[in-house]
Amino acid sequence: MQQLSTFWAIVKKDLATWIRSPSTIAVTVLPALILMFVLILQAAAVTGSPVAIVNQDTSGQAAAKLQHIAQNYNGFYNAKVLSKAQAEKEYQNLAVAGVLVIPKGFSKELKGGQHPTITWQVRNFNNDTANDLRRALPDILSTFLKSGAAGKNPMHIQVQEHDLHARDASFVGFNMIAVVVMLVLQAGIVNAGLAAVREWETGSVKELLMSPARPLTMILGKVGAGVIASDITGGIALIAAIAAGMVPVPSFGLGILAFVIVTLTAIVGSGLGVLIGAALRATERVSGLSISLSFYLFFLAGGITDIAYLPRWLQDVAAYIPNTYSLDALRATLLYNSSTGILTDIGVLVLAGAVALLIGVPVMRRGLSH
Amino acid sequence: MGIRAAFYIMLNDLRLNLVSPFATILSLIVPINFLILFVLFAIGGAKVPVSVVVSGSGHYDAAFLQALHNALTFHIHRASSVAAGQQLIQNHKSVATIHIANGFSSAVAAGQTAHVPLTLNNLNKDFADDVRRAMPLAVLNFYHSVFPSTLPFNWKEVDTYAHNVTFLGYLAVSIQTVALLIGGLLFGGRGSARDWELGTMKELMLAPIRPWSVVAGKLGAAMTNGIASAVMVLGALLLLGLRPADWGQFVGVTLLTLFVFISLGVAIGSVAKSQFVVTPFAFALGLPLFFISGAFGPITWSTPAAAVIARIFPVAYANAAFQHAVHGYWPIDTGVGWIWTILIGWAVLALGVSWLAYRRATAKH
């Protein structure tokens, strides 16, 4: 009972120190918050680039149909109908990434079976943006053929799409989960690490050692404070994302599951933090290493993409990164309204948390005894 | 006297780096760490992993598989059955299964509807749309290759540049810019903040030297470290197969960019007076600026808000200058003269802030 009150006293003390230290809070939340802001800022332009459409066949019906389809194509960030001269100017000024030219007499030639040629001018700075544009034209032309405006559709292949999730998660929501996981992990590592190192730097470690509290209680108190601080920061970020409509409102059960996953991630982070703090014993070193480590863990777990997109060797590495499982579980519960595979994810996180504590606690304990 | 004082301050800072090797090594490898991490991201983002199941053995089955290969999108795994394809999705090895079913060839040959079932792990709209848009491309390419006369029109792509720069090639240059930014902020910021933390700034203030000597000394030490770090980053770029189109320009842009970013770091360190603040600040500034400063394409193709913010900071201009030095084109609508003026202007402004911070502190004491 006495150890419990000691544990709680240390948790309260470390949390109070955290709340009263703006720089620590900044270290914890600033990188992830700014990343969130950027994701929101750029979300609209993720689907594609701005383009210009030049319709030189102003009176043709087929040309008008093609122009309409291109103008409303959802793979362009912005599609403007311009004259040839205007489009060329916009292209030269890098205001548009591509220019689609429907030639003069297009509709007439199409009707006469003369195979008119549509020109697609592409600013191929790199394969990624250029391929987005290269994919766009066939998509537009397929829709055009299906519309019947070019006569009978000669293509008879039909793609039957079956989606695994009832609806597509938004790009921002998908990445927001990754950022929240990074935030929670980083908050755990930084706060527990700094809480540990602070005792050595301020000399208060001596007072702690002279107190009747057991070393294990003190260390668990620091881990507890790290977990609560991580839960608070991660929770605020998640609630903000839900309130902004980026992440759907989860059901009560899935919400609880999400909280459990966030807490388990925080335990992993705090265990790592205590380990780093006890090993390095200097704020400057701990802050530098812990931020680098959080970023490494973020990217090795797939970062803002999914591990399926990583090369095979990296997928093998990601399988040993705890936040891979946090990401998988949080995306399932919060984005896909599903709990499939969540037991495995929770099991791995419990194991990772236990391993982090089993290594971190003895290292700090040894540090205290010295 | 001023130059000599600056030289000794620089020498002292470099010695201090040697006696705290952990922090120095960490700062030196952070830029290259960033490069590695983002390259991992670039490798991952290039192609969509899908599994394709070909159940038949007809002529058109192979032609459609080839069309999928040519769809500029897919990294194709062959799966023996639809169930095996689903298993790959479950295991996060693929995000879709495309099934070229038995009877596909005969249906195509007879001009009948041929269904291609696509099971899609629609993780998010952006990823899912890549697959959805690639399928019409494959279908159109298929008809263009096997029944060219049936399509009522032709289309022609006109590329601006004869050579296609790979996604990794383009992104690696942007990553190099942000690696130098973070390295520069850390070297400049930590070096100048350290004297405030250790209390040795008081001694510098009491010394009969001019404020600019302190700033110049800090800048010199950080530049030395920054150049060492930039050489490591360059080594990594060379290993990735990147070769600058113009070596002279590349070295010039590297030195100027480092100077700008280190000046900013010195300013932040002088104002914050804490290494503890400098480190997260470097990351917090570096990562978002990377995303909005033309990492993937020109800033003018982004949202207006992102473009306006990007134009304020020097990263977008530095990035454009690097792209020109490496790939030979300017991915920005700002004139070359303005780019250099803005970069130098930022360095002057940052050094002015550092000088002012030092002056103000001197006045207080």
Interface residues (C-beta under 8 A of the other chain):
Chain A: S23 A26 V27 L30 P31 L33 I34 L35 F37 V38 L39 L41 Q42 A43 A44 A45 V46 T47 S49 P50 N74 G75 Y77 N93 L94 A95 A97 F106 L110 G113 H115 P116 T117 I118 T119 W120 Q121 V122 R123 N124 F125 N126 N127 D128 T129 A130 N131 R134 R135 A136 L137 P138 D139 L141 S142 T143 L145 A150 G151 P154 M155 H156 I157 Q158 V159 Q160 E161 H162 D163 L164 H165 R167 D168 A169 S170 F171 G173 F174 N175 L280 T283 E284 R285 S287 G288 L289 I291 S292 F295 Y296 F299 L300 G302 G303 I304 T305 D306 I307 A308 Y309 L310 P311 R312 L314 Q315 D328 R331 L335
Chain B: F22 A23 L26 S27 V30 N33 F34 L37 F38 L40 F41 I43 G44 G45 A46 K47 V48 P49 F64 A71 L72 T73 I89 H92 K93 S94 V95 A107 V108 G111 Q112 T113 A114 H115 V116 P117 L118 T119 L120 N121 N122 L123 N124 K125 D126 F127 A128 D129 D130 R132 R133 A134 M135 P136 L137 V139 L140 N141 F142 Y143 F147 T150 L151 P152 F153 N154 W155 K156 E157 V158 D159 T160 Y161 N164 V165 T166 F167 G169 Y170 L171 R190 S274 Q275 F276 V277 T279 P280 F281 F283 A284 L285 L287 P288 F291 I292 F296 G297 P298 T300 W301 S302 T303 A305 A306 I309 Q323 Y329 P331 I332 D333
